[in-house]
Amino acid sequence: MSYLVPANKSHGHAGTLYDWRMDPECQMQSFTEVIDDPLDFYEFYKQRYFKDGCRAWFVGDDGPFDSFLDTYRSTTLVAFVCLDTLEDAEVISVVVDPINRGIGIGKESIRLATANARGRVVAKIKPGNTASIKAFERTGFKVQEFVMAEWTPEMTDDNKGS
C-alpha cells in the first residue's frame, strides 16, 4: 500500500532525494540542473521545496505484512512528488527511486499527488521520456499543447483518488 509522507527539511530526506536525482537516467530525463555537491543540494532542497505554494511528499510503501504482529514490517520511501503553484495551475514533479522504477510507482505517485491537488495540474516532461509520458497518460493526463512537453490532466473524480 502506498501513501504520502510529508517531506521535511531533514538531511535524511534531502539525502534520499539527492541520491535518486544523481542517477544518470534521472539526470537525463530531468529539466532540473544537476547539483553534484550534497551540501549545495541540501540548500537547494530547502529553498525549492519549502517555499510558499509548494507541497512536497515522499511516497511510502509498506513492507511485507507480518501476520504474527498484525502489521506491516516497515515503510520504504519509493518516490518523491511535489506540487508547486505556478500562476493558474500546480506543476507536478515526480522522482522515483531507481530500484523501484518500472513497477507502477510513478503512476501511483501521480495518483496520490493529484488527489491532493487544488485545481488544474500540469507536468513538464522532456520529449523522449516515454516512461513518464506513459505514467501521466495512464493517470488521466492528456496532451493539451506540445510546448516544452506540457501536459494537463482531466481532473475527474476517477483520476483524483481511485
Phi, psi and chi 1 to 4 in degrees:
 res  aa     phi    psi   chi1   chi2   chi3   chi4
   1 MET       -  130.7  178.8  170.4   82.8      -
   2 SER  -104.5  149.2  -62.7      -      -      -
   3 TYR  -157.9  162.7   48.0   89.0      -      -
   4 LEU   -85.8  136.8  -65.0  176.4      -      -
   5 VAL  -119.3  115.0  176.9      -      -      -
   6 PRO   -54.4  130.9  -25.1   35.1      -      -
   7 ALA   -68.9  149.8      -      -      -      -
   8 ASN  -129.5  173.7   62.8   47.7      -      -
   9 LYS   -83.7   15.2  -66.0 -178.7 -176.7  178.8
  10 SER   -70.2  155.1   72.0      -      -      -
  11 HIS   -63.7  -30.7  -74.5  -82.5      -      -
  12 GLY   -62.7  -48.8      -      -      -      -
  13 HIS   -65.9  -44.8  -86.4 -172.8      -      -
  14 ALA   -61.3  -41.1      -      -      -      -
  15 GLY   -65.4  -38.2      -      -      -      -
  16 THR   -62.4  -48.9  -63.2      -      -      -
  17 LEU   -64.3  -39.7 -176.3   58.2      -      -
  18 TYR   -57.2  -48.4  172.3   79.7      -      -
  19 ASP   -59.6  -44.0  -70.9  -16.4      -      -
  20 TRP   -65.6  -41.5  -64.0  -12.4      -      -
  21 ARG   -73.6  -17.9  -72.5 -172.3   43.0  179.4
  22 MET   -79.4   -9.5  -70.9  -53.8  -68.4      -
  23 ASP   -61.7  128.9  176.3   68.5      -      -
  24 PRO   -55.7  -38.2  -24.5   32.7      -      -
  25 GLU   -64.1  -41.2 -175.4  178.3  -24.9      -
  26 CYS   -63.2  -42.6 -177.9      -      -      -
  27 GLN   -62.9  -39.4  -70.0  177.5    3.1      -
  28 MET   -67.1  -31.4  -73.4 -175.8  -11.9      -
  29 GLN   -94.6   -1.6  -58.5  -61.6  -16.5      -
  30 SER  -105.2  147.6  175.7      -      -      -
  31 PHE   -82.0  -19.5  -74.1  110.8      -      -
  32 THR   -74.6  141.3  -52.4      -      -      -
  33 GLU   -63.1  151.7   66.9 -179.2  -78.7      -
  34 VAL   -84.0  128.4  174.9      -      -      -
  35 ILE  -117.2  105.7  -58.2  172.0      -      -
  36 ASP   -74.1  -35.4  -69.1  -36.3      -      -
  37 ASP   -82.2  123.7 -179.1   64.7      -      -
  38 PRO   -59.0  -35.9  -22.0   30.5      -      -
  39 LEU   -69.7  -38.6  -66.6  176.5      -      -
  40 ASP   -64.9  -38.1  -70.6  -17.7      -      -
  41 PHE   -65.2  -39.2 -177.7   81.6      -      -
  42 TYR   -59.6  -42.9  179.2   61.3      -      -
  43 GLU   -64.8  -43.2  -69.5  -55.3  -45.6      -
  44 PHE   -59.2  -46.7  162.8   82.1      -      -
  45 TYR   -56.8  -48.5  171.8   82.8      -      -
  46 LYS   -63.9  -42.0  -70.1 -171.2  -54.6 -178.0
  47 GLN   -73.9  -39.0  -68.3  173.2    9.7      -
  48 ARG   -75.8  -43.1  167.6   71.3  178.5   83.2
  49 TYR  -102.4   -1.9  -61.0  113.5      -      -
  50 PHE  -125.2   34.6  -63.4   94.1      -      -
  51 LYS   -98.8  166.3   63.9 -179.2 -178.2  177.3
  52 ASP   -58.8  137.8  -73.7  -17.1      -      -
  53 GLY    86.7    1.4      -      -      -      -
  54 CYS  -118.6  130.0 -175.3      -      -      -
  55 ARG  -122.3  127.4  -64.8  174.8  -64.8  140.9
  56 ALA  -128.8  140.8      -      -      -      -
  57 TRP  -139.3  155.6  -57.2  -86.4      -      -
  58 PHE   -97.7  154.1  -79.4   88.3      -      -
  59 VAL  -100.8  121.2  177.1      -      -      -
  60 GLY   -97.3  147.7      -      -      -      -
  61 ASP  -132.2  127.3 -168.0   56.0      -      -
  62 ASP   -68.6  142.6  -72.7  -30.1      -      -
  63 GLY   -72.3 -168.4      -      -      -      -
  64 PRO   -61.5  146.0   -4.9    9.5      -      -
  65 PHE   -75.3  130.2 -172.2   77.7      -      -
  66 ASP  -102.5  104.7 -172.6  -38.0      -      -
  67 SER   -67.1  -27.5   57.0      -      -      -
  68 PHE   -66.0  -45.4  178.2   73.5      -      -
  69 LEU   -86.6   -9.1  -63.4  174.3      -      -
  70 ASP    55.8   43.0 -164.1   33.2      -      -
  71 THR  -157.2  169.7 -172.4      -      -      -
  72 TYR   -81.3  147.0  -69.3   93.6      -      -
  73 ARG   -70.7  -40.9  -69.8 -170.3 -171.6  161.6
  74 SER  -160.6  166.1   62.5      -      -      -
  75 THR  -111.2  131.8  -63.5      -      -      -
  76 THR  -115.7  134.2  -58.0      -      -      -
  77 LEU   -81.0  125.0  -61.0  178.9      -      -
  78 VAL  -118.4  -12.3  -65.4      -      -      -
  79 ALA  -163.1  166.8      -      -      -      -
  80 PHE  -128.3  136.7  175.8   83.7      -      -
  81 VAL  -140.0  143.9   63.6      -      -      -
  82 CYS  -139.0  140.3  168.3      -      -      -
  83 LEU  -116.1  119.0  -70.3  172.4      -      -
  84 ASP  -119.8  121.8 -165.4    4.3      -      -
  85 THR   -68.7  130.2  -57.2      -      -      -
  86 LEU  -142.1  105.5 -179.9   67.8      -      -
  87 GLU    53.5 -109.0  -63.2  175.1   15.5      -
  88 ASP  -101.8   16.4   65.8  -22.7      -      -
  89 ALA  -151.3  168.9      -      -      -      -
  90 GLU  -106.3  135.3  -70.2 -177.9  -75.6      -
  91 VAL   -97.7  126.4  178.7      -      -      -
  92 ILE   -97.1  137.6 -172.9  172.1      -      -
  93 SER  -126.3  138.3  -58.0      -      -      -
  94 VAL  -134.3  134.3  179.4      -      -      -
  95 VAL  -129.5  122.6  178.8      -      -      -
  96 VAL  -104.0  137.6  176.4      -      -      -
  97 ASP   -51.8  127.7  176.6    2.0      -      -
  98 PRO   -52.5  -34.7  -27.4   34.4      -      -
  99 ILE   -78.4   -7.8   64.5  170.3      -      -
 100 ASN  -111.2   14.2  -73.8  -65.3      -      -
 101 ARG   -79.0  150.5  -69.2 -174.3 -173.0  141.7
 102 GLY    84.9    8.6      -      -      -      -
 103 ILE  -123.2   16.4   58.6  172.1      -      -
 104 GLY    94.6    4.3      -      -      -      -
 105 ILE   -66.0  -39.4  -61.8  -67.3      -      -
 106 GLY   -60.7  -46.5      -      -      -      -
 107 LYS   -60.8  -44.9 -175.6  174.3   90.5  168.8
 108 GLU   -64.1  -39.2 -179.9   67.6    3.9      -
 109 SER   -63.1  -42.4  -59.8      -      -      -
 110 ILE   -63.1  -45.1  -64.6  163.4      -      -
 111 ARG   -59.7  -45.7 -172.0 -169.3   66.5   74.9
 112 LEU   -64.2  -42.9  -70.9  166.7      -      -
 113 ALA   -68.0  -44.8      -      -      -      -
 114 THR   -67.4  -22.9   56.0      -      -      -
 115 ALA   -66.2  -19.4      -      -      -      -
 116 ASN  -105.5    6.8  -73.5  -81.7      -      -
 117 ALA   -69.1  150.5      -      -      -      -
 118 ARG   -99.9    7.1  -64.3  177.6  177.5  146.4
 119 GLY   164.6 -141.2      -      -      -      -
 120 ARG   -66.2  139.8 -168.1  169.2   77.4   97.7
 121 VAL  -124.8  135.4  178.2      -      -      -
 122 VAL  -124.3  155.1  -63.1      -      -      -
 123 ALA  -130.2  135.7      -      -      -      -
 124 LYS  -103.6  116.5  -66.8 -176.3  179.3  178.8
 125 ILE  -121.2  133.5  -55.5  168.2      -      -
 126 LYS   -66.1  135.2  -90.0 -167.9  171.1  177.7
 127 PRO   -55.3  138.5  -24.3   34.0      -      -
 128 GLY    93.8  -10.3      -      -      -      -
 129 ASN   -85.3   74.8 -174.0  -14.8      -      -
 130 THR   -65.1  -33.6   54.9      -      -      -
 131 ALA   -62.1  -44.9      -      -      -      -
 132 SER   -67.8  -42.1  -69.8      -      -      -
 133 ILE   -58.6  -46.7  -68.7  168.1      -      -
 134 LYS   -63.3  -43.0  -74.0  178.8 -176.1  177.5
 135 ALA   -61.5  -43.7      -      -      -      -
 136 PHE   -68.2  -41.5  -81.1   96.5      -      -
 137 GLU   -62.5  -39.0  -74.1  179.5  -27.7      -
 138 ARG   -70.1  -14.8  -72.1  179.2  179.4  149.7
 139 THR  -104.7   14.1   54.4      -      -      -
 140 GLY   100.8    1.0      -      -      -      -
 141 PHE   -73.1  141.1  -79.3   64.8      -      -
 142 LYS  -125.0  147.3  -56.0  -70.0 -177.6 -156.6
 143 VAL   -68.2  122.0  176.1      -      -      -
 144 GLN  -103.6  -36.3  -62.2  -66.3  -44.4      -
 145 GLU  -158.2  139.7 -168.4  175.4  -34.4      -
 146 PHE  -107.3   61.4 -150.8   50.4      -      -
 147 VAL  -117.2  118.8  176.8      -      -      -
 148 MET    57.3   27.4  -67.6  -74.3  -67.0      -
 149 ALA    52.5   48.8      -      -      -      -
 150 GLU   -87.9  134.3 -173.3  170.1  -41.2      -
 151 TRP  -126.9  151.7  -60.6   64.4      -      -
 152 THR  -133.3  133.4  -54.2      -      -      -
 153 PRO   -84.8  159.0   33.8  -37.1      -      -
 154 GLU   -84.6  114.6  -65.8  175.9   -1.4      -
 155 MET   -85.4   76.6  -61.0  -55.4  -70.0      -
 156 THR  -103.3  163.6   64.1      -      -      -
 157 ASP   -60.0  -32.2  -69.9  -24.6      -      -
 158 ASP   -63.1  -34.4  -68.2  -19.5      -      -
 159 ASN   -86.8  -18.6  -63.6  -24.7      -      -
 160 LYS   -95.3   13.7  -70.9 -166.8   61.2  136.4
 161 GLY   173.0    0.7      -      -      -      -
 162 SER   -90.6      -   56.1      -      -      -
